[in-house]
Amino acid sequence: MITTRVESEQYYITLEMFLADMKRMFANARTYNMHHTVYYKCANRLESFFSGIFQSGLQDNKFQQN
């Protein structure tokens, strides 16, 4: 679903909307999978990676809203 929304280039009006979907995806992976599964562990690793990329972009002013 997120891929479709990104590709439409019209769904995400704000950066916050995109971030909310990403956070929900990570939370769902943890909610519906046991902590020892690869899905749960990958959700944690991907969320950490995504957060780092996002924070870096904010600091470099790469994410500008019109």
PyMOL Python script that loads the backbone (N, CA, C, O; Angstrom):
from pymol import cmd

cmd.read_pdbstr("""\
ATOM      1  N   MET A   1       0.811  -1.182   0.000  1.00  0.00           N
ATOM      2  CA  MET A   1       0.000   0.000   0.000  1.00  0.00           C
ATOM      3  C   MET A   1       0.870   1.268   0.000  1.00  0.00           C
ATOM      4  O   MET A   1       0.553   2.234  -0.695  1.00  0.00           O
ATOM      5  N   ILE A   2       1.939   1.268   0.760  1.00  0.00           N
ATOM      6  CA  ILE A   2       2.802   2.447   0.811  1.00  0.00           C
ATOM      7  C   ILE A   2       3.425   2.698  -0.554  1.00  0.00           C
ATOM      8  O   ILE A   2       3.533   3.846  -0.985  1.00  0.00           O
ATOM      9  N   THR A   3       3.831   1.647  -1.229  1.00  0.00           N
ATOM     10  CA  THR A   3       4.421   1.796  -2.563  1.00  0.00           C
ATOM     11  C   THR A   3       3.445   2.480  -3.510  1.00  0.00           C
ATOM     12  O   THR A   3       3.827   3.392  -4.243  1.00  0.00           O
ATOM     13  N   THR A   4       2.202   2.048  -3.500  1.00  0.00           N
ATOM     14  CA  THR A   4       1.182   2.635  -4.357  1.00  0.00           C
ATOM     15  C   THR A   4       0.990   4.107  -4.034  1.00  0.00           C
ATOM     16  O   THR A   4       0.859   4.940  -4.931  1.00  0.00           O
ATOM     17  N   ARG A   5       0.974   4.418  -2.745  1.00  0.00           N
ATOM     18  CA  ARG A   5       0.790   5.811  -2.329  1.00  0.00           C
ATOM     19  C   ARG A   5       1.970   6.686  -2.759  1.00  0.00           C
ATOM     20  O   ARG A   5       1.778   7.819  -3.199  1.00  0.00           O
ATOM     21  N   VAL A   6       3.181   6.162  -2.630  1.00  0.00           N
ATOM     22  CA  VAL A   6       4.360   6.926  -3.046  1.00  0.00           C
ATOM     23  C   VAL A   6       4.356   7.120  -4.556  1.00  0.00           C
ATOM     24  O   VAL A   6       4.601   8.221  -5.048  1.00  0.00           O
ATOM     25  N   GLU A   7       4.079   6.049  -5.286  1.00  0.00           N
ATOM     26  CA  GLU A   7       4.093   6.124  -6.744  1.00  0.00           C
ATOM     27  C   GLU A   7       3.015   7.048  -7.304  1.00  0.00           C
ATOM     28  O   GLU A   7       3.178   7.604  -8.390  1.00  0.00           O
ATOM     29  N   SER A   8       1.926   7.215  -6.576  1.00  0.00           N
ATOM     30  CA  SER A   8       0.858   8.097  -7.059  1.00  0.00           C
ATOM     31  C   SER A   8       1.283   9.564  -7.033  1.00  0.00           C
ATOM     32  O   SER A   8       0.720  10.389  -7.753  1.00  0.00           O
ATOM     33  N   GLU A   9       2.265   9.883  -6.213  1.00  0.00           N
ATOM     34  CA  GLU A   9       2.778  11.247  -6.055  1.00  0.00           C
ATOM     35  C   GLU A   9       1.696  12.243  -5.668  1.00  0.00           C
ATOM     36  O   GLU A   9       1.887  13.452  -5.800  1.00  0.00           O
ATOM     37  N   GLN A  10       0.563  11.746  -5.190  1.00  0.00           N
ATOM     38  CA  GLN A  10      -0.528  12.636  -4.812  1.00  0.00           C
ATOM     39  C   GLN A  10      -1.062  12.352  -3.418  1.00  0.00           C
ATOM     40  O   GLN A  10      -1.718  13.208  -2.823  1.00  0.00           O
ATOM     41  N   TYR A  11      -0.793  11.169  -2.889  1.00  0.00           N
ATOM     42  CA  TYR A  11      -1.384  10.797  -1.596  1.00  0.00           C
ATOM     43  C   TYR A  11      -0.731  11.535  -0.439  1.00  0.00           C
ATOM     44  O   TYR A  11      -1.419  12.110   0.404  1.00  0.00           O
ATOM     45  N   TYR A  12       0.578  11.520  -0.399  1.00  0.00           N
ATOM     46  CA  TYR A  12       1.287  12.125   0.723  1.00  0.00           C
ATOM     47  C   TYR A  12       1.416  13.628   0.507  1.00  0.00           C
ATOM     48  O   TYR A  12       2.306  14.099  -0.200  1.00  0.00           O
ATOM     49  N   ILE A  13       0.527  14.350   1.119  1.00  0.00           N
ATOM     50  CA  ILE A  13       0.512  15.802   1.003  1.00  0.00           C
ATOM     51  C   ILE A  13       1.598  16.411   1.880  1.00  0.00           C
ATOM     52  O   ILE A  13       2.179  17.445   1.550  1.00  0.00           O
ATOM     53  N   THR A  14       1.860  15.747   3.006  1.00  0.00           N
ATOM     54  CA  THR A  14       2.881  16.241   3.931  1.00  0.00           C
ATOM     55  C   THR A  14       3.869  15.131   4.251  1.00  0.00           C
ATOM     56  O   THR A  14       3.569  13.949   4.086  1.00  0.00           O
ATOM     57  N   LEU A  15       5.027  15.518   4.702  1.00  0.00           N
ATOM     58  CA  LEU A  15       6.035  14.553   5.123  1.00  0.00           C
ATOM     59  C   LEU A  15       5.533  13.770   6.331  1.00  0.00           C
ATOM     60  O   LEU A  15       5.843  12.588   6.478  1.00  0.00           O
ATOM     61  N   GLU A  16       4.769  14.415   7.186  1.00  0.00           N
ATOM     62  CA  GLU A  16       4.226  13.761   8.374  1.00  0.00           C
ATOM     63  C   GLU A  16       3.319  12.588   8.020  1.00  0.00           C
ATOM     64  O   GLU A  16       3.294  11.583   8.731  1.00  0.00           O
ATOM     65  N   MET A  17       2.572  12.715   6.921  1.00  0.00           N
ATOM     66  CA  MET A  17       1.708  11.610   6.490  1.00  0.00           C
ATOM     67  C   MET A  17       2.541  10.390   6.107  1.00  0.00           C
ATOM     68  O   MET A  17       2.204   9.261   6.463  1.00  0.00           O
ATOM     69  N   PHE A  18       3.623  10.624   5.384  1.00  0.00           N
ATOM     70  CA  PHE A  18       4.505   9.535   4.996  1.00  0.00           C
ATOM     71  C   PHE A  18       5.144   8.896   6.226  1.00  0.00           C
ATOM     72  O   PHE A  18       5.189   7.671   6.343  1.00  0.00           O
ATOM     73  N   LEU A  19       5.632   9.721   7.134  1.00  0.00           N
ATOM     74  CA  LEU A  19       6.266   9.206   8.348  1.00  0.00           C
ATOM     75  C   LEU A  19       5.281   8.398   9.185  1.00  0.00           C
ATOM     76  O   LEU A  19       5.655   7.373   9.755  1.00  0.00           O
ATOM     77  N   ALA A  20       4.046   8.835   9.266  1.00  0.00           N
ATOM     78  CA  ALA A  20       3.035   8.105  10.022  1.00  0.00           C
ATOM     79  C   ALA A  20       2.821   6.704   9.445  1.00  0.00           C
ATOM     80  O   ALA A  20       2.697   5.738  10.198  1.00  0.00           O
ATOM     81  N   ASP A  21       2.777   6.589   8.123  1.00  0.00           N
ATOM     82  CA  ASP A  21       2.616   5.272   7.495  1.00  0.00           C
ATOM     83  C   ASP A  21       3.828   4.380   7.761  1.00  0.00           C
ATOM     84  O   ASP A  21       3.681   3.187   8.026  1.00  0.00           O
ATOM     85  N   MET A  22       5.005   4.955   7.691  1.00  0.00           N
ATOM     86  CA  MET A  22       6.208   4.167   7.951  1.00  0.00           C
ATOM     87  C   MET A  22       6.211   3.664   9.397  1.00  0.00           C
ATOM     88  O   MET A  22       6.494   2.493   9.649  1.00  0.00           O
ATOM     89  N   LYS A  23       5.902   4.539  10.332  1.00  0.00           N
ATOM     90  CA  LYS A  23       5.858   4.143  11.742  1.00  0.00           C
ATOM     91  C   LYS A  23       4.820   3.055  11.980  1.00  0.00           C
ATOM     92  O   LYS A  23       5.056   2.112  12.736  1.00  0.00           O
ATOM     93  N   ARG A  24       3.672   3.194  11.329  1.00  0.00           N
ATOM     94  CA  ARG A  24       2.623   2.178  11.470  1.00  0.00           C
ATOM     95  C   ARG A  24       3.097   0.833  10.917  1.00  0.00           C
ATOM     96  O   ARG A  24       2.820  -0.213  11.505  1.00  0.00           O
ATOM     97  N   MET A  25       3.809   0.858   9.792  1.00  0.00           N
ATOM     98  CA  MET A  25       4.310  -0.382   9.213  1.00  0.00           C
ATOM     99  C   MET A  25       5.256  -1.087  10.185  1.00  0.00           C
ATOM    100  O   MET A  25       5.152  -2.298  10.384  1.00  0.00           O
ATOM    101  N   PHE A  26       6.177  -0.337  10.789  1.00  0.00           N
ATOM    102  CA  PHE A  26       7.108  -0.932  11.741  1.00  0.00           C
ATOM    103  C   PHE A  26       6.365  -1.458  12.973  1.00  0.00           C
ATOM    104  O   PHE A  26       6.649  -2.554  13.455  1.00  0.00           O
ATOM    105  N   ALA A  27       5.427  -0.678  13.470  1.00  0.00           N
ATOM    106  CA  ALA A  27       4.655  -1.089  14.649  1.00  0.00           C
ATOM    107  C   ALA A  27       3.840  -2.348  14.351  1.00  0.00           C
ATOM    108  O   ALA A  27       3.758  -3.246  15.190  1.00  0.00           O
ATOM    109  N   ASN A  28       3.238  -2.417  13.159  1.00  0.00           N
ATOM    110  CA  ASN A  28       2.462  -3.602  12.789  1.00  0.00           C
ATOM    111  C   ASN A  28       3.337  -4.843  12.705  1.00  0.00           C
ATOM    112  O   ASN A  28       2.919  -5.927  13.111  1.00  0.00           O
ATOM    113  N   ALA A  29       4.528  -4.696  12.189  1.00  0.00           N
ATOM    114  CA  ALA A  29       5.441  -5.843  12.092  1.00  0.00           C
ATOM    115  C   ALA A  29       5.759  -6.379  13.478  1.00  0.00           C
ATOM    116  O   ALA A  29       5.887  -7.589  13.666  1.00  0.00           O
ATOM    117  N   ARG A  30       5.887  -5.481  14.448  1.00  0.00           N
ATOM    118  CA  ARG A  30       6.168  -5.922  15.818  1.00  0.00           C
ATOM    119  C   ARG A  30       4.913  -6.457  16.509  1.00  0.00           C
ATOM    120  O   ARG A  30       4.992  -7.388  17.310  1.00  0.00           O
ATOM    121  N   THR A  31       3.775  -5.875  16.203  1.00  0.00           N
ATOM    122  CA  THR A  31       2.518  -6.299  16.835  1.00  0.00           C
ATOM    123  C   THR A  31       2.106  -7.697  16.401  1.00  0.00           C
ATOM    124  O   THR A  31       1.650  -8.498  17.217  1.00  0.00           O
ATOM    125  N   TYR A  32       2.267  -7.989  15.120  1.00  0.00           N
ATOM    126  CA  TYR A  32       1.748  -9.239  14.574  1.00  0.00           C
ATOM    127  C   TYR A  32       2.788 -10.337  14.408  1.00  0.00           C
ATOM    128  O   TYR A  32       2.497 -11.378  13.820  1.00  0.00           O
ATOM    129  N   ASN A  33       3.988 -10.122  14.914  1.00  0.00           N
ATOM    130  CA  ASN A  33       5.038 -11.135  14.852  1.00  0.00           C
ATOM    131  C   ASN A  33       5.710 -11.251  16.217  1.00  0.00           C
ATOM    132  O   ASN A  33       5.869 -10.260  16.929  1.00  0.00           O
ATOM    133  N   MET A  34       6.094 -12.448  16.565  1.00  0.00           N
ATOM    134  CA  MET A  34       6.765 -12.691  17.841  1.00  0.00           C
ATOM    135  C   MET A  34       8.156 -12.055  17.828  1.00  0.00           C
ATOM    136  O   MET A  34       8.778 -11.925  16.773  1.00  0.00           O
ATOM    137  N   HIS A  35       8.635 -11.664  19.005  1.00  0.00           N
ATOM    138  CA  HIS A  35       9.888 -10.908  19.107  1.00  0.00           C
ATOM    139  C   HIS A  35      11.115 -11.657  18.577  1.00  0.00           C
ATOM    140  O   HIS A  35      12.117 -11.030  18.235  1.00  0.00           O
ATOM    141  N   HIS A  36      11.048 -12.964  18.506  1.00  0.00           N
ATOM    142  CA  HIS A  36      12.206 -13.736  18.041  1.00  0.00           C
ATOM    143  C   HIS A  36      12.201 -13.969  16.520  1.00  0.00           C
ATOM    144  O   HIS A  36      13.133 -14.572  15.988  1.00  0.00           O
ATOM    145  N   THR A  37      11.158 -13.494  15.817  1.00  0.00           N
ATOM    146  CA  THR A  37      11.079 -13.748  14.375  1.00  0.00           C
ATOM    147  C   THR A  37      11.911 -12.741  13.582  1.00  0.00           C
ATOM    148  O   THR A  37      12.235 -11.655  14.062  1.00  0.00           O
ATOM    149  N   VAL A  38      12.238 -13.130  12.375  1.00  0.00           N
ATOM    150  CA  VAL A  38      13.014 -12.271  11.497  1.00  0.00           C
ATOM    151  C   VAL A  38      12.225 -10.993  11.162  1.00  0.00           C
ATOM    152  O   VAL A  38      12.820  -9.932  10.975  1.00  0.00           O
ATOM    153  N   TYR A  39      10.909 -11.093  11.088  1.00  0.00           N
ATOM    154  CA  TYR A  39      10.083  -9.934  10.747  1.00  0.00           C
ATOM    155  C   TYR A  39      10.140  -8.865  11.846  1.00  0.00           C
ATOM    156  O   TYR A  39      10.260  -7.674  11.558  1.00  0.00           O
ATOM    157  N   TYR A  40      10.055  -9.293  13.067  1.00  0.00           N
ATOM    158  CA  TYR A  40      10.128  -8.392  14.212  1.00  0.00           C
ATOM    159  C   TYR A  40      11.507  -7.726  14.262  1.00  0.00           C
ATOM    160  O   TYR A  40      11.628  -6.512  14.422  1.00  0.00           O
ATOM    161  N   LYS A  41      12.534  -8.559  14.121  1.00  0.00           N
ATOM    162  CA  LYS A  41      13.905  -8.031  14.178  1.00  0.00           C
ATOM    163  C   LYS A  41      14.191  -7.089  13.013  1.00  0.00           C
ATOM    164  O   LYS A  41      14.839  -6.059  13.197  1.00  0.00           O
ATOM    165  N   CYS A  42      13.717  -7.430  11.823  1.00  0.00           N
ATOM    166  CA  CYS A  42      13.918  -6.559  10.659  1.00  0.00           C
ATOM    167  C   CYS A  42      13.176  -5.236  10.830  1.00  0.00           C
ATOM    168  O   CYS A  42      13.671  -4.188  10.417  1.00  0.00           O
ATOM    169  N   ALA A  43      12.002  -5.283  11.431  1.00  0.00           N
ATOM    170  CA  ALA A  43      11.255  -4.038  11.674  1.00  0.00           C
ATOM    171  C   ALA A  43      12.080  -3.099  12.543  1.00  0.00           C
ATOM    172  O   ALA A  43      12.149  -1.900  12.276  1.00  0.00           O
ATOM    173  N   ASN A  44      12.701  -3.639  13.575  1.00  0.00           N
ATOM    174  CA  ASN A  44      13.541  -2.810  14.446  1.00  0.00           C
ATOM    175  C   ASN A  44      14.740  -2.249  13.702  1.00  0.00           C
ATOM    176  O   ASN A  44      15.060  -1.068  13.831  1.00  0.00           O
ATOM    177  N   ARG A  45      15.400  -3.092  12.928  1.00  0.00           N
ATOM    178  CA  ARG A  45      16.589  -2.640  12.192  1.00  0.00           C
ATOM    179  C   ARG A  45      16.229  -1.619  11.118  1.00  0.00           C
ATOM    180  O   ARG A  45      16.911  -0.605  10.965  1.00  0.00           O
ATOM    181  N   LEU A  46      15.162  -1.887  10.379  1.00  0.00           N
ATOM    182  CA  LEU A  46      14.742  -0.949   9.332  1.00  0.00           C
ATOM    183  C   LEU A  46      14.267   0.373   9.917  1.00  0.00           C
ATOM    184  O   LEU A  46      14.534   1.436   9.356  1.00  0.00           O
ATOM    185  N   GLU A  47      13.571   0.312  11.033  1.00  0.00           N
ATOM    186  CA  GLU A  47      13.115   1.554  11.664  1.00  0.00           C
ATOM    187  C   GLU A  47      14.308   2.389  12.123  1.00  0.00           C
ATOM    188  O   GLU A  47      14.319   3.610  11.966  1.00  0.00           O
ATOM    189  N   SER A  48      15.289   1.734  12.679  1.00  0.00           N
ATOM    190  CA  SER A  48      16.494   2.438  13.110  1.00  0.00           C
ATOM    191  C   SER A  48      17.209   3.065  11.914  1.00  0.00           C
ATOM    192  O   SER A  48      17.626   4.221  11.972  1.00  0.00           O
ATOM    193  N   PHE A  49      17.348   2.306  10.838  1.00  0.00           N
ATOM    194  CA  PHE A  49      17.988   2.802   9.625  1.00  0.00           C
ATOM    195  C   PHE A  49      17.200   3.972   9.043  1.00  0.00           C
ATOM    196  O   PHE A  49      17.774   5.008   8.708  1.00  0.00           O
ATOM    197  N   PHE A  50      15.889   3.805   8.925  1.00  0.00           N
ATOM    198  CA  PHE A  50      15.020   4.840   8.376  1.00  0.00           C
ATOM    199  C   PHE A  50      15.093   6.109   9.225  1.00  0.00           C
ATOM    200  O   PHE A  50      15.180   7.214   8.689  1.00  0.00           O
ATOM    201  N   SER A  51      15.057   5.953  10.529  1.00  0.00           N
ATOM    202  CA  SER A  51      15.131   7.116  11.420  1.00  0.00           C
ATOM    203  C   SER A  51      16.449   7.859  11.245  1.00  0.00           C
ATOM    204  O   SER A  51      16.478   9.090  11.242  1.00  0.00           O
ATOM    205  N   GLY A  52      17.534   7.113  11.099  1.00  0.00           N
ATOM    206  CA  GLY A  52      18.838   7.733  10.890  1.00  0.00           C
ATOM    207  C   GLY A  52      18.897   8.505   9.589  1.00  0.00           C
ATOM    208  O   GLY A  52      19.413   9.621   9.547  1.00  0.00           O
ATOM    209  N   ILE A  53      18.371   7.917   8.529  1.00  0.00           N
ATOM    210  CA  ILE A  53      18.338   8.581   7.222  1.00  0.00           C
ATOM    211  C   ILE A  53      17.477   9.838   7.304  1.00  0.00           C
ATOM    212  O   ILE A  53      17.852  10.895   6.796  1.00  0.00           O
ATOM    213  N   PHE A  54      16.334   9.711   7.941  1.00  0.00           N
ATOM    214  CA  PHE A  54      15.423  10.843   8.040  1.00  0.00           C
ATOM    215  C   PHE A  54      16.043  11.974   8.861  1.00  0.00           C
ATOM    216  O   PHE A  54      15.980  13.135   8.458  1.00  0.00           O
ATOM    217  N   GLN A  55      16.637  11.646   9.999  1.00  0.00           N
ATOM    218  CA  GLN A  55      17.268  12.670  10.834  1.00  0.00           C
ATOM    219  C   GLN A  55      18.403  13.357  10.086  1.00  0.00           C
ATOM    220  O   GLN A  55      18.570  14.572  10.185  1.00  0.00           O
ATOM    221  N   SER A  56      19.170  12.591   9.350  1.00  0.00           N
ATOM    222  CA  SER A  56      20.260  13.144   8.554  1.00  0.00           C
ATOM    223  C   SER A  56      19.718  14.118   7.509  1.00  0.00           C
ATOM    224  O   SER A  56      20.291  15.186   7.290  1.00  0.00           O
ATOM    225  N   GLY A  57      18.621  13.748   6.871  1.00  0.00           N
ATOM    226  CA  GLY A  57      17.999  14.606   5.876  1.00  0.00           C
ATOM    227  C   GLY A  57      17.472  15.895   6.469  1.00  0.00           C
ATOM    228  O   GLY A  57      17.562  16.956   5.852  1.00  0.00           O
ATOM    229  N   LEU A  58      16.917  15.799   7.677  1.00  0.00           N
ATOM    230  CA  LEU A  58      16.430  17.009   8.347  1.00  0.00           C
ATOM    231  C   LEU A  58      17.578  17.954   8.667  1.00  0.00           C
ATOM    232  O   LEU A  58      17.465  19.166   8.485  1.00  0.00           O
ATOM    233  N   GLN A  59      18.674  17.396   9.143  1.00  0.00           N
ATOM    234  CA  GLN A  59      19.819  18.207   9.512  1.00  0.00           C
ATOM    235  C   GLN A  59      20.446  18.874   8.275  1.00  0.00           C
ATOM    236  O   GLN A  59      20.963  19.989   8.357  1.00  0.00           O
ATOM    237  N   ASP A  60      20.394  18.193   7.158  1.00  0.00           N
ATOM    238  CA  ASP A  60      20.980  18.728   5.920  1.00  0.00           C
ATOM    239  C   ASP A  60      19.957  19.548   5.112  1.00  0.00           C
ATOM    240  O   ASP A  60      20.257  20.011   4.012  1.00  0.00           O
ATOM    241  N   ASN A  61      18.758  19.720   5.666  1.00  0.00           N
ATOM    242  CA  ASN A  61      17.681  20.433   4.976  1.00  0.00           C
ATOM    243  C   ASN A  61      17.323  19.824   3.630  1.00  0.00           C
ATOM    244  O   ASN A  61      16.970  20.544   2.696  1.00  0.00           O
ATOM    245  N   LYS A  62      17.413  18.494   3.523  1.00  0.00           N
ATOM    246  CA  LYS A  62      17.065  17.823   2.268  1.00  0.00           C
ATOM    247  C   LYS A  62      15.557  17.672   2.116  1.00  0.00           C
ATOM    248  O   LYS A  62      15.052  17.522   1.003  1.00  0.00           O
ATOM    249  N   PHE A  63      14.835  17.712   3.245  1.00  0.00           N
ATOM    250  CA  PHE A  63      13.384  17.550   3.207  1.00  0.00           C
ATOM    251  C   PHE A  63      12.744  18.916   3.368  1.00  0.00           C
ATOM    252  O   PHE A  63      12.589  19.421   4.480  1.00  0.00           O
ATOM    253  N   GLN A  64      12.384  19.491   2.266  1.00  0.00           N
ATOM    254  CA  GLN A  64      11.731  20.789   2.310  1.00  0.00           C
ATOM    255  C   GLN A  64      10.320  20.653   1.779  1.00  0.00           C
ATOM    256  O   GLN A  64      10.087  20.056   0.728  1.00  0.00           O
ATOM    257  N   GLN A  65       9.389  21.212   2.517  1.00  0.00           N
ATOM    258  CA  GLN A  65       8.005  21.177   2.068  1.00  0.00           C
ATOM    259  C   GLN A  65       7.671  22.485   1.394  1.00  0.00           C
ATOM    260  O   GLN A  65       8.116  23.555   1.809  1.00  0.00           O
ATOM    261  N   ASN A  66       6.881  22.379   0.351  1.00  0.00           N
ATOM    262  CA  ASN A  66       6.479  23.587  -0.383  1.00  0.00           C
ATOM    263  C   ASN A  66       5.229  24.178   0.216  1.00  0.00           C
ATOM    264  O   ASN A  66       4.736  25.198  -0.265  1.00  0.00           O
TER     265      ASN A  66
END
""", "prot")
cmd.dss("prot")
cmd.show_as("cartoon", "prot")
cmd.util.cbc("prot")
cmd.orient("prot")
